[in-house]
Amino acid sequence: MGDSVQEDAVKRDFWPIVLAASAILLITMGIRQSLGLYVAPLNSATGLGIVAISFAMAAGQFVWGVAQPIFAAVADRHGAGPVLFVGAVVLAAGAILTTMASSEFVLALTVGVLMAAGAGAGSFSILIGATAQRLEPEKRALASGFINAGGSLGQFLFAPLNQLLIGLFGWIAAMYAMAVAALATLPLIRPLTREPSLGGPPLSTPVDDAPLNLGRQVLLSTRNGSYWLLHAGFFTCGFHIAFLVTHLPGEVGLCSLPASVASTSLAIIGLANVAGSLAVGSLGTVYRMKWLLFWIYFARAVAIALYLASPRTPMTFYVFAAALGFTWLATVPPTAGLVGKLFGVRYLGTLFGLTLLSHQIGGFFGAWLGGVALVRFGDFAWMWYADMALALAAALINLPIQEARIERTQVPAAAAS
């Protein structure tokens, strides 16, 4: 009777929890993934130069990654509510203070630290970790895909919104609008502050009878080769995404195409990844997740090769965006799922947050080196080649991961008849 009541409560809470997490990620990722549209306006307004602005954006990639395991550890211990509240306030403050930046240091502090840390406190590791602790195991992959789709939908909505606001009212007004959007996440926190209904013990066990606290679980994870392979693959994912989200507007400009092509391409990426995230989240219940990651990274390499061989027209960018978008953040559900399979969900936020740190170290280099390549060589050709090579490497890196086969329930012959 008691178990039945608990299961009914979990089923009833599924959509409020998942929709709230998705909406928060929609806003934080929408703001963060649209910052590339501010590179040219910031350069015109401040005169700091593309390399300095690229460095601030790159610092933001790194800080966003550092913030997640730190905030996730706090959330794993004390709940997600305080973390999400602080993140919303810090993100809004960073957006407002960016409008006052007049030096390289201040820009790095506002965009590179405050906005990045605030977005990190309301991002994947905290939201997926809090959600997984409140849902049945068989629903976690679907929930991760749905939450991830929320982040992608944010990019679809916020890229053209930012471009419109910048065009109509200027970049300062647009940045103030982003601050208001960040504060709009505050009412969405409540469903994620309820006590976990289900979570279960971690799937891994310590080598002795010592209690499996957070520090011990992190130590155990560092001894697992599959966990490090996830880190390596996610590093290349971060390089790829940060390079594109920061410098795709610059690539469009080099092709003498209007800025609207860049914002439309970013929006297409977000919309396509809604489908990709939901599809991969569902496929994770049927196929092994390491194979999903292999095909995602391999598809990226193919898409880049086809782009390099195509004429630079608006349609080329739109098709390229759609192809990349399907895989864009579709790596998140299988990566988080594999961490959950290896170590359970009790400290999933922290352990997945650490993989996101590796993702963002790659993101730092993708954003920064893109600016360096443009200044030194006049275009992004070498970055595209590096991006393609890393995508191929990431595909292969995931294959040795030790993942159990999916157990499919067999219908007895008598029942079938």
PyMOL commands that set and color helices and strands:
alter all, ss='L'
color gray80, all
select helices_A, chain A and resi 2-32+35-46+50-78+80-98+104-121+124-132+137-169+171-183+186-188+190-193+214-222+225-254+259-283+289-308+314-327+332-343+348-377+381-397+413-416
alter helices_A, ss='H'
color red, helices_A
deselect
rebuild
show_as cartoon
